Every structure is written in C-alpha cells, then in structure tokens.
Amino acid sequence: MGTDIRRTPLHDVHERLGAKFTDFAGWQMPLRYTGDVAEHTAVRTGAGLFDLTHMGEILLSGPQAGQALDYALVGNASAIGVGRARYTMICDDSGGILDDLIVYRTGEQDYLVVANASNAALVAGELIDRAEDFDTEVRDASTEYALIALQGPRSVGLLAPLTPTDLSTVKYYASYPTTVAGRPALLARTGYTGEDGFELFVAPDDAEAVWAAVAGAGDVLPCGLSCRDSLRLEAGMPLYGNELSTDLTPYAAGLGRVVKLDKPSDFVGRAALQKASAETPARKLVGLVSEGRRAPRHGYPVVDPADGARIGEITSGAPSPTLGHAIAMAYVDADRAVPGSALAVDIRGTITPVDVVELPFYRRSS
C-alpha cells in the first residue's frame, strides 16, 4: 500500500469488523464485511451502515453564496430552500460533466456541496475559481467531516431513539442540524441506494461513537462499497466514471432536467448546454436485462443480434440480488434505445441476448 493512501476515522472499526479493503480514489475503504449479497439484502429489507467519509465536502458562505453557485453549477442553487437539498452537476465550458453533486442549503447564506471522492479536489478548485467575483467564502472542508449513511426501510425506527429530531417530519432531500448519540450532526434524508435512509455528517472525532450507537441500535449490518454499487445500479443511479464523464453533457446522460436554462443568471457551460438541449444525442443511456445471472460488465460491447455490429457499450453491470437476474446500464445508438428492443452483449466472446427496459430496475414501495 502506498504511503499516501488515506484512511477514514473509522478504519480501526472496520478492521475489527473484519472488512476487506479496497483502494478507492486515494482512500482505503471497506469493500465488504460479511458478503456482497448479504449486505445488499440487508439494505433492501432492513438496514445497512456505510462509511462514506471519502466523499468531499465544500462549504460556501456569504451574501452571494447562492449566486456564486448559480454561476458555478447547472442548477438553481439560490432557489433551494433553507434546510433542503438538490441533486445537480458542475460542467465545463463545453458542457461536459465534471461531477454530479448534492447541494445542501444549511442557512440563508450557507451551502454544503458534496462531491464524489475522485473529484473532490477538482470540484473544490473549480468552486473557488468560479466564486472569485462573488462576495462568498469557499472552503474545502473535507477533512472536517466524517460521513456515515444508514440506509434501508428500518432506518427511521433505528435512528429515532438516538436523536431529538422527530424523523417523521424530516422530508426527503432535507437536512437538519441536530445531535445523534449526543454528538453534533447534520442529519440529511438522502442516500445512494434507492432506499429510505439518512446520511450523518459528524466531526471525525465523533465518528466512532456515532457509528457504534447506530450499529448497536438493532439489526444493522455494516456494508461496503461493493454492495453500494449493486444497490445504486438497481436504483438506476449514475456513477461518475461509468455513466458520467467530461465527454458527456447532462442531456446525453439523460439528465437534462438538472440543467436550469431558465434561471436568470449566466453559468459556466450555458452556451454549450443550450445547444445540446436542442439536439438529439447520438446515443442514449438505457437499462438492459437478461434472463441469466452472467452479467455484462463495464466496457463490454452491445451488439446488434442480427449481424453483430457494435451499437453501444456497457457502463455498469452486475447480477441483481433483488431481481435474480443480470442487469446493466449502457449507452446505445439512439434508434435502438426504445424499451422492449431486443439487443445483445458480447460477454467475453459469448453473444448474450438482452432486452432494453426503462430505468430504474428497482423502485422501493412508498
């Protein structure tokens, strides 16, 4: 292991729990504990606990913090209500996606931007540069937070005894400053699994106490990055580096709804995105299913079953523990992206039939 690999404040906890680790974006992170399927199933049927401290946190504060984000991002951050959150993106001048983000408005003049681990430094640098002409302070506060996620249908019942906040009043995509296990926390009803759940931003020194309290609240399984990926895939959520990149605009990724061309202020990438909004992308992101459990993986070719011509590429794929068959996301030629279309994937030389379906593959019951 390189000497520059970072560890979270919960590393010793993960070691005691027998985690198998992986290096991810410069961090040594838990990949799994008991097993991928068991952890995946726990989140779908009960509750799972994740260490997400590798994510980046950037704070903006000041009279023009909202305007600075309106210029820096494709969304309309100044319209976010205090205590609410929104999914958005930061793009370059050509409209390419630099990262997808969650923006929390934590006060009238205060915002918390959460970036993917692999892009955290890039996003912080871009926000600092793009806010230069606005009356706002931008600070990369990633080292000031540990991030713990409790996800699953039993999350509310497990977390309720540990916080004074009435969780029945916490809306989806909302955040509240509160305490958890007696420690200060920003409690957000957000997640990346397709289930109900919470993300807890706490001080690094409080991470172990909060983790222990939540883990001890009932039947909660510690979960690693491997099942987090299968959960987000079932939920049809994009992953930066797979479904999102600088080569794609939000429109090409099927996420044009996050681009607010009608906001009054200018923003980085506006001209390119205005043009992209009027064009039909050459390829579209689709869901693919097959009857077997042998899953297409990232980079495998999608082909025409009639003549084997390459018509797309897999971005993510895995056996679905919930559905019992293989699922994948892929960019395919736009005229082949219609749900119900019969396509095929070249899985290491074996041409495997697949069908195009609407995303997501899994949607939790309300």
Secondary structure, DSSP 8 states (H G I E B T S, - for coil): --TT-EE-TTHHHHHHTT-EEEEETTEEEEEESS-HHHHHHHHHHS-EEEE-TTSEEEEEESTTHHHHHHHHSSS-GGGS-TTBEEEEEEE-TTS-EEEEEEEEEEETTEEEEEE-GGGHHHHHHHHHHHTTTSS-EEEE-GGG-EEEEEESTTHHHHHGGG-SS-GGG--TTBEEEEEETTEEEEEE---SSSS-EEEEEE-GGGHHHHHHHHHTTSS-EE--HHHHHHHHHHTT---BTTTB-TT--TTTTT-GGG--TTSSS--TTHHHHHHHHTS--SEEEEEEE-SSS----TT-EEE-TTT--EEEEEEEEEE-TTTSSEEEEEEEEGGG-STT-EEEEEETTEEEEEEEE-S-S-----
